[in-house]
Amino acid sequence: MTAATATMLRHLLFVLNPISGDIDKADLEHTITTYCTERGRTANFYHTTGTDDLAKLQEYLSKHAYDAVFAAGGDGTVSLVAEALVDKGIPLGILPLGSGNGLSKDLGIPQNPQEALDLIWRHQPRVIDTLQIGGHFSAHLADLGFNAVVVERFDQGDTRGPGAYIRIATQEFLDYEPATYHIETDEETWDGAAFMLTIANANTFGSNVVINPDSDMDDGKFEICLIEPFPNAAAPGILYDLYTSGFDTSVYTRRLCCRQASISVPGERDILVQIDGEPMVLPNPVEVKINHHSLRVLVPVPNE
Ligand SMILES: Nc1ncnc2c1ncn2[C@@H]1O[C@H](COP(=O)(O)OP(=O)(O)OP(=O)(O)O)[C@@H](O)[C@H]1O
Protein backbone atom coordinates (compact mmCIF):
# COMPACT_ATOMS: atom_id res chain seq x y z
CA MET A 1 0.00 0.00 0.00
CA THR A 2 1.32 3.46 -0.85
CA ALA A 3 0.70 6.84 0.76
CA ALA A 4 -1.87 7.54 -1.95
CA THR A 5 -3.96 4.58 -0.80
CA ALA A 6 -3.47 5.21 2.92
CA THR A 7 -6.67 5.09 4.95
CA MET A 8 -8.37 8.47 5.42
CA LEU A 9 -8.29 9.21 9.14
CA ARG A 10 -10.75 11.95 10.11
CA HIS A 11 -11.63 11.49 13.78
CA LEU A 12 -8.61 11.09 15.99
CA LEU A 13 -8.08 10.47 19.68
CA PHE A 14 -4.82 11.37 21.40
CA VAL A 15 -4.22 9.51 24.66
CA LEU A 16 -1.88 11.80 26.52
CA ASN A 17 0.28 10.87 29.51
CA PRO A 18 0.92 14.20 31.29
CA ILE A 19 4.03 12.96 33.13
CA SER A 20 5.82 10.82 30.52
CA GLY A 21 9.46 11.52 29.76
CA ASP A 22 9.43 14.57 32.06
CA ILE A 23 8.34 16.46 28.92
CA ASP A 24 6.28 19.65 29.26
CA LYS A 25 3.10 19.07 27.23
CA ALA A 26 1.39 22.37 28.05
CA ASP A 27 1.14 23.51 24.41
CA LEU A 28 0.77 20.07 22.87
CA GLU A 29 -3.03 19.93 22.70
CA HIS A 30 -3.25 23.37 21.12
CA THR A 31 -0.56 22.48 18.56
CA ILE A 32 -2.21 19.17 17.63
CA THR A 33 -5.71 20.71 17.48
CA THR A 34 -4.55 23.53 15.20
CA TYR A 35 -2.59 21.15 12.99
CA CYS A 36 -5.54 18.75 12.61
CA THR A 37 -8.27 21.39 12.23
CA GLU A 38 -6.36 23.18 9.45
CA ARG A 39 -6.35 19.88 7.58
CA GLY A 40 -10.01 18.97 8.14
CA ARG A 41 -9.47 16.48 10.96
CA THR A 42 -10.91 16.45 14.47
CA ALA A 43 -8.60 15.87 17.41
CA ASN A 44 -9.89 14.76 20.81
CA PHE A 45 -7.82 14.22 23.93
CA TYR A 46 -7.87 11.67 26.71
CA HIS A 47 -5.57 12.08 29.72
CA THR A 48 -4.17 9.13 31.62
CA THR A 49 -4.19 9.36 35.41
CA GLY A 50 -1.92 6.48 36.42
CA THR A 51 -4.86 4.64 38.06
CA ASP A 52 -7.09 2.08 36.29
CA ASP A 53 -6.16 3.64 32.95
CA LEU A 54 -6.83 0.51 30.88
CA ALA A 55 -10.37 -0.11 32.15
CA LYS A 56 -11.25 3.58 31.87
CA LEU A 57 -9.86 3.88 28.34
CA GLN A 58 -11.65 0.70 27.22
CA GLU A 59 -14.91 2.09 28.63
CA TYR A 60 -14.34 5.42 26.87
CA LEU A 61 -13.54 3.73 23.53
CA SER A 62 -16.67 1.57 23.77
CA LYS A 63 -18.72 4.78 23.67
CA HIS A 64 -16.79 6.81 21.10
CA ALA A 65 -15.79 5.95 17.54
CA TYR A 66 -12.38 6.98 16.22
CA ASP A 67 -10.53 6.27 12.98
CA ALA A 68 -7.22 6.03 14.86
CA VAL A 69 -5.95 6.43 18.41
CA PHE A 70 -2.55 7.99 19.06
CA ALA A 71 -0.55 7.22 22.18
CA ALA A 72 1.24 10.42 23.22
CA GLY A 73 3.70 9.23 25.84
CA GLY A 74 6.36 6.59 26.47
CA ASP A 75 6.34 2.80 26.11
CA GLY A 76 3.94 2.39 29.04
CA THR A 77 1.38 4.63 27.36
CA VAL A 78 1.90 2.91 24.00
CA SER A 79 1.34 -0.47 25.63
CA LEU A 80 -1.80 0.81 27.39
CA VAL A 81 -3.35 2.11 24.16
CA ALA A 82 -2.23 -0.97 22.22
CA GLU A 83 -3.97 -3.23 24.73
CA ALA A 84 -7.16 -1.17 24.44
CA LEU A 85 -7.04 -1.52 20.63
CA VAL A 86 -5.87 -5.13 20.26
CA ASP A 87 -8.11 -7.27 18.03
CA LYS A 88 -10.36 -4.23 17.37
CA GLY A 89 -8.94 -3.20 13.98
CA ILE A 90 -8.59 0.49 14.99
CA PRO A 91 -5.05 1.61 14.16
CA LEU A 92 -2.57 2.74 16.80
CA GLY A 93 -0.48 5.82 16.10
CA ILE A 94 2.47 6.83 18.28
CA LEU A 95 3.72 10.28 19.24
CA PRO A 96 6.98 9.36 21.00
CA LEU A 97 6.99 11.47 24.17
CA GLY A 98 8.57 9.17 26.75
CA SER A 99 12.03 8.49 28.06
CA GLY A 100 12.74 5.48 25.82
CA ASN A 101 10.12 5.07 23.08
CA GLY A 102 11.30 1.56 22.16
CA LEU A 103 8.30 0.33 20.13
CA SER A 104 8.15 3.50 18.03
CA LYS A 105 11.84 3.04 17.14
CA ASP A 106 11.23 -0.60 16.18
CA LEU A 107 8.39 0.50 13.90
CA GLY A 108 10.49 3.20 12.23
CA ILE A 109 8.24 5.99 13.51
CA PRO A 110 9.94 9.42 13.48
CA GLN A 111 11.15 10.41 16.96
CA ASN A 112 10.25 14.03 16.29
CA PRO A 113 6.58 14.32 17.44
CA GLN A 114 5.75 16.80 14.66
CA GLU A 115 6.97 14.34 12.00
CA ALA A 116 5.21 11.47 13.78
CA LEU A 117 1.99 13.50 13.56
CA ASP A 118 2.38 13.64 9.78
CA LEU A 119 1.59 9.91 9.72
CA ILE A 120 -2.08 10.96 9.95
CA TRP A 121 -1.80 11.97 6.30
CA ARG A 122 0.98 9.76 4.97
CA HIS A 123 1.16 6.33 6.46
CA GLN A 124 1.15 2.66 5.73
CA PRO A 125 -1.06 0.46 7.92
CA ARG A 126 0.74 -2.57 9.29
CA VAL A 127 -0.65 -5.45 11.35
CA ILE A 128 1.74 -6.82 13.98
CA ASP A 129 1.69 -9.64 16.51
CA THR A 130 1.33 -9.08 20.25
CA LEU A 131 2.02 -11.36 23.22
CA GLN A 132 0.15 -12.73 26.21
CA ILE A 133 2.57 -13.23 29.11
CA GLY A 134 1.11 -14.83 32.23
CA GLY A 135 -2.27 -13.48 31.07
CA HIS A 136 -0.89 -9.94 30.59
CA PHE A 137 -0.64 -8.07 27.31
CA SER A 138 2.73 -7.16 25.80
CA ALA A 139 3.31 -5.17 22.63
CA HIS A 140 7.06 -4.82 22.97
CA LEU A 141 9.50 -6.55 25.35
CA ALA A 142 9.30 -8.34 28.67
CA ASP A 143 11.97 -9.91 30.81
CA LEU A 144 12.82 -12.03 33.80
CA GLY A 145 16.07 -11.78 35.76
CA PHE A 146 18.47 -8.87 36.05
CA ASN A 147 16.63 -6.18 34.08
CA ALA A 148 13.31 -6.98 35.78
CA VAL A 149 14.98 -6.37 39.16
CA VAL A 150 16.44 -3.05 37.97
CA VAL A 151 13.11 -1.92 36.45
CA GLU A 152 11.30 -2.76 39.71
CA ARG A 153 13.74 -0.69 41.78
CA PHE A 154 13.63 2.12 39.22
CA ASP A 155 9.83 2.06 39.37
CA GLN A 156 9.89 2.36 43.17
CA GLY A 157 12.38 5.25 43.12
CA ASP A 158 11.72 8.98 42.90
CA THR A 159 14.19 9.71 40.11
CA ARG A 160 13.40 9.05 36.45
CA GLY A 161 15.63 9.09 33.37
CA PRO A 162 18.58 7.03 32.08
CA GLY A 163 20.99 8.25 34.83
CA ALA A 164 18.85 6.72 37.58
CA TYR A 165 18.51 3.46 35.63
CA ILE A 166 22.29 3.14 35.14
CA ARG A 167 22.97 3.90 38.84
CA ILE A 168 20.54 1.16 39.97
CA ALA A 169 21.83 -1.32 37.37
CA THR A 170 25.44 -0.79 38.52
CA GLN A 171 24.47 -1.34 42.19
CA GLU A 172 22.43 -4.47 41.41
CA PHE A 173 25.06 -5.97 39.11
CA LEU A 174 27.60 -6.36 41.92
CA ASP A 175 25.63 -8.94 43.93
CA TYR A 176 23.11 -10.25 41.42
CA GLU A 177 22.56 -14.05 41.66
CA PRO A 178 21.26 -15.51 38.35
CA ALA A 179 18.27 -17.88 38.68
CA THR A 180 17.92 -21.28 37.02
CA TYR A 181 15.15 -21.63 34.46
CA HIS A 182 13.23 -24.48 32.86
CA ILE A 183 11.80 -23.50 29.48
CA GLU A 184 9.46 -25.58 27.34
CA THR A 185 8.49 -24.18 23.97
CA ASP A 186 6.59 -25.69 21.04
CA GLU A 187 10.05 -26.25 19.48
CA GLU A 188 12.44 -27.28 22.27
CA THR A 189 13.24 -27.57 25.98
CA TRP A 190 16.04 -25.61 27.66
CA ASP A 191 17.35 -25.80 31.24
CA GLY A 192 19.99 -23.58 32.70
CA ALA A 193 20.96 -20.47 34.61
CA ALA A 194 20.38 -17.08 33.02
CA PHE A 195 21.48 -13.59 33.99
CA MET A 196 18.55 -12.25 32.03
CA LEU A 197 15.78 -13.72 29.88
CA THR A 198 13.90 -11.45 27.49
CA ILE A 199 10.58 -12.40 25.88
CA ALA A 200 10.66 -10.45 22.65
CA ASN A 201 8.29 -9.86 19.81
CA ALA A 202 10.13 -6.61 19.05
CA ASN A 203 13.85 -5.81 18.74
CA THR A 204 15.10 -2.86 20.72
CA PHE A 205 14.77 -1.47 24.24
CA GLY A 206 14.15 2.27 24.62
CA SER A 207 17.79 2.48 25.72
CA ASN A 208 18.79 1.38 22.17
CA VAL A 209 19.97 -2.04 23.41
CA VAL A 210 19.16 -4.42 20.53
CA ILE A 211 18.12 -7.56 22.40
CA ASN A 212 16.49 -9.33 19.45
CA PRO A 213 18.07 -8.19 16.15
CA ASP A 214 16.46 -8.89 12.75
CA SER A 215 13.27 -10.37 14.13
CA ASP A 216 9.87 -9.77 12.53
CA MET A 217 6.99 -8.39 14.53
CA ASP A 218 4.43 -10.02 12.26
CA ASP A 219 5.71 -13.57 11.62
CA GLY A 220 3.55 -15.34 14.22
CA LYS A 221 6.62 -16.13 16.34
CA PHE A 222 8.53 -14.58 19.23
CA GLU A 223 11.99 -15.06 20.67
CA ILE A 224 13.28 -15.88 24.13
CA CYS A 225 16.65 -14.12 24.31
CA LEU A 226 18.92 -15.58 26.97
CA ILE A 227 22.04 -14.04 28.45
CA GLU A 228 23.71 -16.79 30.47
CA PRO A 229 25.89 -16.05 33.52
CA PHE A 230 29.21 -14.52 32.44
CA PRO A 231 32.49 -13.54 34.10
CA ASN A 232 32.80 -9.79 34.89
CA ALA A 233 35.56 -9.51 32.28
CA ALA A 234 33.05 -10.46 29.55
CA ALA A 235 30.59 -7.68 30.49
CA PRO A 236 32.03 -4.89 28.24
CA GLY A 237 32.01 -7.23 25.22
CA ILE A 238 28.41 -8.31 25.81
CA LEU A 239 27.36 -4.68 26.28
CA TYR A 240 29.10 -3.75 23.03
CA ASP A 241 27.30 -6.60 21.21
CA LEU A 242 23.96 -5.42 22.59
CA TYR A 243 24.47 -1.90 21.25
CA THR A 244 25.68 -3.09 17.83
CA SER A 245 23.00 -5.66 16.92
CA GLY A 246 25.48 -8.44 17.70
CA PHE A 247 23.37 -10.37 20.23
CA ASP A 248 24.27 -13.78 18.73
CA THR A 249 28.03 -13.05 18.69
CA SER A 250 28.69 -13.92 22.34
CA VAL A 251 29.19 -17.46 23.68
CA TYR A 252 26.99 -16.38 26.63
CA THR A 253 23.87 -15.63 24.55
CA ARG A 254 21.26 -17.74 22.77
CA ARG A 255 17.79 -17.28 21.31
CA LEU A 256 14.86 -19.70 21.28
CA CYS A 257 12.29 -18.95 18.56
CA CYS A 258 8.74 -20.21 19.18
CA ARG A 259 4.98 -19.66 19.13
CA GLN A 260 4.35 -20.54 22.76
CA ALA A 261 6.39 -21.21 25.86
CA SER A 262 6.20 -22.13 29.51
CA ILE A 263 8.96 -20.55 31.62
CA SER A 264 9.53 -21.67 35.19
CA VAL A 265 12.01 -21.15 37.98
CA PRO A 266 12.08 -24.50 39.82
CA GLY A 267 11.29 -24.17 43.52
CA GLU A 268 9.77 -20.65 43.29
CA ARG A 269 6.11 -19.77 43.78
CA ASP A 270 6.25 -16.39 42.00
CA ILE A 271 8.46 -14.77 39.38
CA LEU A 272 9.27 -11.07 38.96
CA VAL A 273 8.62 -10.04 35.35
CA GLN A 274 8.77 -6.63 33.70
CA ILE A 275 6.31 -6.29 30.84
CA ASP A 276 6.58 -3.26 28.54
CA GLY A 277 8.34 -1.38 31.35
CA GLU A 278 5.93 -2.31 34.17
CA PRO A 279 7.25 -4.67 36.88
CA MET A 280 4.85 -7.32 38.14
CA VAL A 281 4.99 -10.56 40.13
CA LEU A 282 3.42 -13.51 38.27
CA PRO A 283 2.70 -17.08 39.41
CA ASN A 284 5.31 -19.68 38.43
CA PRO A 285 5.33 -20.94 35.66
CA VAL A 286 4.82 -18.03 33.25
CA GLU A 287 2.93 -19.06 30.12
CA VAL A 288 3.62 -17.11 26.93
CA LYS A 289 1.75 -17.20 23.64
CA ILE A 290 1.62 -15.10 20.52
CA ASN A 291 -1.50 -13.32 19.30
CA HIS A 292 -0.80 -13.30 15.56
CA HIS A 293 -1.73 -10.20 13.51
CA SER A 294 -3.65 -8.66 16.39
CA LEU A 295 -2.69 -4.96 16.32
CA ARG A 296 -2.95 -2.42 13.50
CA VAL A 297 -0.29 0.28 13.63
CA LEU A 298 0.40 3.38 11.53
CA VAL A 299 3.96 3.32 10.19
CA PRO A 300 5.79 5.49 7.63
CA VAL A 301 5.60 4.66 3.95
CA PRO A 302 8.93 2.97 3.01
CA ASN A 303 11.67 5.02 1.31
CA GLU A 304 10.29 8.40 2.31
N1 LIG B 1 -1.42 11.35 35.19
C1 LIG B 1 -0.51 10.49 35.64
N2 LIG B 1 0.11 10.69 36.82
C2 LIG B 1 1.04 9.81 37.28
N3 LIG B 1 1.43 8.70 36.61
C3 LIG B 1 0.87 8.48 35.41
C4 LIG B 1 -0.13 9.34 34.87
N4 LIG B 1 -0.50 8.83 33.67
C5 LIG B 1 0.20 7.68 33.47
N5 LIG B 1 1.03 7.47 34.51
C6 LIG B 1 2.00 6.39 34.65
O1 LIG B 1 3.03 6.60 33.65
C7 LIG B 1 3.66 5.33 33.39
C8 LIG B 1 3.89 5.17 31.90
O2 LIG B 1 4.79 6.14 31.48
P1 LIG B 1 5.37 6.07 30.00
O3 LIG B 1 6.06 4.77 29.79
O4 LIG B 1 4.31 6.44 29.04
O5 LIG B 1 6.39 7.26 30.00
P2 LIG B 1 7.94 7.27 30.39
O6 LIG B 1 8.24 8.58 31.01
O7 LIG B 1 8.73 6.87 29.22
O8 LIG B 1 7.99 6.21 31.49
P3 LIG B 1 9.23 5.30 31.82
O9 LIG B 1 10.36 6.23 32.13
O10 LIG B 1 8.70 4.51 33.00
O11 LIG B 1 9.44 4.47 30.56
C9 LIG B 1 2.71 4.26 33.93
O12 LIG B 1 3.30 3.72 35.09
C10 LIG B 1 1.44 5.04 34.28
O13 LIG B 1 0.75 4.45 35.35
The ligand as an ORCA input file, in Angstrom:
! r2SCAN-3c Opt
* xyz 0 1
  N      -1.421     11.350     35.192
  C      -0.511     10.486     35.637
  N       0.112     10.689     36.819
  C       1.037      9.813     37.277
  N       1.430      8.704     36.611
  C       0.867      8.476     35.412
  C      -0.126      9.342     34.868
  N      -0.502      8.827     33.672
  C       0.197      7.683     33.473
  N       1.034      7.474     34.506
  C       2.000      6.389     34.647
  O       3.029      6.597     33.654
  C       3.657      5.335     33.391
  C       3.889      5.170     31.904
  O       4.788      6.137     31.476
  P       5.366      6.072     29.998
  O       6.056      4.765     29.790
  O       4.314      6.436     29.036
  O       6.395      7.257     29.999
  P       7.942      7.267     30.392
  O       8.238      8.583     31.006
  O       8.731      6.869     29.217
  O       7.994      6.209     31.494
  P       9.228      5.299     31.820
  O      10.357      6.229     32.130
  O       8.704      4.514     33.002
  O       9.443      4.467     30.563
  C       2.709      4.262     33.927
  O       3.299      3.723     35.090
  C       1.445      5.042     34.285
  O       0.750      4.447     35.348
*
